[in-house]
Amino acid sequence: MKKIILSAMMLTGMLTFAQEGKLTVSGTVDVYGTVNTVDGAGAPGLLVDTPKDATMFGLGMANTIFAYEAGKATAVVDLAFGPRSADASGYGSIVNQMYVSYSVNDALTVTAGQFNTFLGYEVISPAANFNYTVSYLFNAGPFTHVGAKLDYAASEDLSFMVAVTNPHGNFGTAYGEDYAQLGFQAGYKGQYLNIAYGADGFGATDQLYLDYTGGFDVSDAFYVGINAAHSSSADAKSGYQGAALYLQYAASETLSLGLRPEYFAYNGEANNDESVTAITLTANTALTDNLNVVADLRIDSSEDGLIEGSSEESFNQLTVAAVYSF
């Protein structure tokens, strides 16, 4: 009888704990069709880190996010499967994010685990981007970090973030004072200055990343987004710089048109200042509250052979994708 009573008490306690918390499940599924002007497969920016593998019809990724919130603590498991995220996700090319966070108060939050980078304008999930293909700046910078960070909201307009993480290139397989990466972010009214410095996991221990991400509303229908970045390393004698504009016009409640011009160049002794430009025209249509059809007409040009997934000097492609969010 005592065992039965004890078991009942434990079950009651577990049910009470479960009722106090809240589990949410969200995610995306995307598929695409693409054609290009060259002979063979491949499409710059289409499969994030593996654009050479893009085919005429293909799968993007299935992204499922589990978040459990109880009181001041939250746990998140973000899983991504598919060719779009194959090299961009973390361990096993499956874990996009996995972290726990604790709200010390209304202004201060502590997060530890694997989380998406604070650098740049675009993210891995296509549902969070206006364009379906990603920029050269996105592919050049970190995708995710493993470590800890502090987010502080000084006011509704002003915020700060500091982070200590492993090198993003190897997710922390090395150890020592020369293998850490430090991060900082200052945000004011939607404009963000991002800095990361330290080991990158690819051999450099002094890699510096400077990044500005922001934007503003010109009118109720017209928005301008901006991303500019610079990276350099004395160890590797290389780096990059680039800039992209995100011009977006809401033609109606369901149709938006966009233009993304981008310039990207490598610098330093190891890269000989090679550059590439990309212009992307996008039509983003919401068929339902959950389903968007995104069409990208993209023109990449480089005399230095820097077009992703191609050795051509010019590469034109048309991609139409279906992105479902839940």
Protein Blocks (a to p, Z undefined) as FASTA:
>chain_A
ZZmmmmmmmmmmmmmmmmmpccdddddddddddddfbeceddehklomammlpcfbdcfb
dcddddddehjbccdddddedjklmmmpcehilambacddddfblmbccdedjdddfedj
bdfblklpmbfbdcfklmmmcfbdcdddddddfblkbccdddddddfklnopagcjklcc
cdddddeehiacdddeddehiopakbccddddddddfblmbccdddddddddfklopadd
dddddddddfbfkbccdddddddddedjkloopacddddddddddfblmbccdddddddd
dfklpaghiabfbdcdddddddddZZ
